[in-house]
Amino acid sequence: MRLERSLPLLGLLLCAVFPLVSFLIGLSSQGEFVVEISGTTVTITCPLEDEGIQWHPSGRRGDTEERKFIIKDHDSTPANLSCSAGNKKRELYLNARVCANCEELDALTVAGIITADLLITLGVLILVYYFSKGRKGRASAGGDSRPRGPKMQRPPPVPNPDYEPIRKGQREVYAGLESRGF
């Protein structure tokens, strides 16, 4: 019983911790570009840690700061980028979608929105439950739409002769209804 109660908490904990762990692993691993998108600005960090990094943007314009290449007003078109230091070279195919009027939300804001939505839904459920609780035994004021009295046609009696079982001696009526093989 305790395990069933702790499963939602475990799921929430995994949802909160997993992105943080994967982010830290991504930062610490060598050989991976780090791409950050904010509005229409794309910042790419080269995985090489040597001095004198050269960027080869293949037709793209951008500013360079140490290991970073910053593309301002990116238009979402794919690009091939590479960074090199000495005889080491890393290449990147950038296919980043950006939008000028998008809002960035952090994890705390998203969690707050979801929590508020769940609390409002729970409040509405409780209100509906308490307002409908007293109405269970009352008859409706509008009346029933079914006709009552002798106007209704009665069904045939239960032992209807149309539905009698087949007797052993009366097979000729049903002789044409042989089973067909499929």
C-alpha positions in Angstrom: 0.0 0.0 0.0 2.9 2.4 0.7 4.5 1.7 -2.6 1.3 2.8 -4.4 1.2 6.1 -2.6 4.9 6.9 -3.3 4.8 6.1 -7.1 3.5 9.6 -8.1 6.1 11.2 -5.9 8.8 9.1 -7.5 7.6 10.0 -11.0 7.6 13.7 -10.1 11.1 13.4 -8.7 12.4 11.6 -11.9 10.8 14.3 -14.1 12.5 17.0 -12.1 16.0 15.4 -11.7 16.4 13.7 -15.2 16.7 17.0 -17.2 19.2 18.4 -14.8 21.4 15.2 -14.9 21.2 15.0 -18.7 22.2 18.7 -18.9 25.2 18.2 -16.6 26.3 15.1 -18.6 26.0 17.1 -21.8 28.1 19.9 -20.5 30.8 17.6 -19.1 31.2 15.4 -22.2 33.9 16.4 -24.7 33.2 16.3 -28.4 29.6 17.7 -28.2 28.5 21.1 -29.3 26.2 23.0 -26.9 23.5 25.0 -28.8 21.5 27.6 -26.9 18.5 29.3 -28.5 17.0 32.5 -27.2 14.4 34.2 -29.4 16.2 34.5 -32.8 19.7 34.4 -31.3 21.6 31.1 -31.6 24.7 30.5 -29.5 27.0 27.6 -30.3 29.8 26.5 -28.0 32.7 24.6 -29.6 33.7 21.4 -27.7 37.4 22.0 -28.2 39.0 23.6 -25.2 42.2 24.8 -26.9 43.2 28.4 -27.4 42.7 30.1 -30.8 39.5 28.4 -32.0 38.7 29.3 -35.6 35.0 29.2 -36.8 34.1 28.3 -40.3 30.4 29.3 -40.7 30.0 28.5 -44.4 28.1 31.6 -45.5 26.8 32.6 -42.0 27.6 35.8 -40.2 28.2 35.8 -36.5 30.2 37.1 -33.6 32.8 35.0 -31.9 33.6 35.0 -28.2 36.3 32.6 -27.1 34.7 29.2 -27.8 31.3 30.6 -28.7 29.8 31.5 -32.1 26.7 33.8 -31.9 24.2 34.1 -34.8 21.9 37.0 -34.3 18.6 37.1 -36.2 18.8 33.5 -37.3 16.2 32.7 -40.0 15.8 29.0 -39.2 17.6 27.8 -42.4 19.9 24.9 -41.9 23.7 25.6 -41.9 27.0 23.7 -41.7 29.4 25.0 -39.1 32.8 23.9 -38.0 35.3 24.9 -35.4 39.0 24.0 -35.4 42.0 24.5 -33.1 45.3 23.4 -34.5 44.8 20.0 -36.3 41.5 19.2 -34.4 38.3 20.0 -36.2 34.6 19.5 -35.2 31.7 19.9 -37.6 28.0 20.6 -36.8 24.9 20.6 -39.0 22.6 23.3 -37.4 18.9 22.9 -38.1 17.5 25.2 -35.3 14.0 26.6 -35.5 13.6 30.0 -33.9 10.8 32.4 -33.4 10.8 36.1 -32.7 7.7 36.4 -30.5 8.1 33.2 -28.4 8.3 33.3 -24.7 10.7 31.2 -22.7 9.4 29.3 -19.7 11.6 27.8 -17.0 10.7 24.5 -15.4 9.3 26.2 -12.2 6.8 28.2 -14.2 5.6 25.2 -16.1 5.3 23.2 -12.9 3.3 26.1 -11.3 0.9 26.2 -14.3 0.3 22.5 -14.2 -0.2 22.5 -10.4 -2.6 25.5 -10.6 -4.6 23.7 -13.3 -4.9 20.5 -11.2 -6.0 22.5 -8.1 -8.7 24.4 -10.1 -9.9 21.1 -11.6 -10.0 19.5 -8.2 -11.9 22.5 -6.8 -14.5 22.3 -9.6 -15.0 18.6 -8.9 -15.5 19.2 -5.2 -18.0 21.9 -5.9 -20.0 19.8 -8.3 -20.0 16.9 -5.8 -21.3 19.0 -2.9 -24.0 20.8 -5.0 -25.3 17.6 -6.6 -25.2 15.6 -3.3 -28.5 16.8 -2.0 -30.4 16.3 -5.2 -30.2 12.5 -5.4 -33.6 11.7 -3.8 -35.7 14.5 -5.2 -38.1 14.0 -8.2 -37.6 16.3 -11.1 -40.0 19.2 -11.4 -40.3 19.0 -15.2 -42.3 15.7 -15.2 -41.7 12.6 -17.1 -42.0 12.5 -20.9 -43.1 8.8 -21.1 -46.9 8.2 -21.6 -48.6 6.4 -18.8 -51.9 4.5 -18.5 -53.9 2.6 -21.1 -52.4 4.4 -24.1 -49.3 2.1 -24.1 -49.4 -1.1 -26.2 -48.6 -4.2 -24.2 -46.0 -6.7 -25.3 -47.1 -10.3 -26.1 -47.2 -12.8 -23.3 -44.0 -14.4 -22.2 -44.6 -17.9 -23.5 -45.0 -16.8 -27.1 -45.6 -19.6 -29.6 -43.5 -17.8 -32.3 -40.4 -18.6 -30.2 -41.0 -22.2 -29.3 -38.0 -24.6 -29.3 -37.7 -27.1 -32.2 -39.1 -30.4 -31.3 -37.6 -33.7 -32.6 -40.5 -34.5 -34.9 -41.0 -31.1 -36.5 -37.8 -30.7 -38.7 -39.6 -30.1 -42.0 -40.3 -26.5 -41.3 -36.6 -25.8 -40.8 -35.3 -28.2 -43.5 -34.2 -25.3 -45.8 -32.0 -23.8 -43.1 -29.0 -26.1 -43.4 -25.6 -24.9 -42.2 -23.3 -23.8 -45.0 -19.6 -24.5 -44.9 -17.3 -21.5 -45.3 
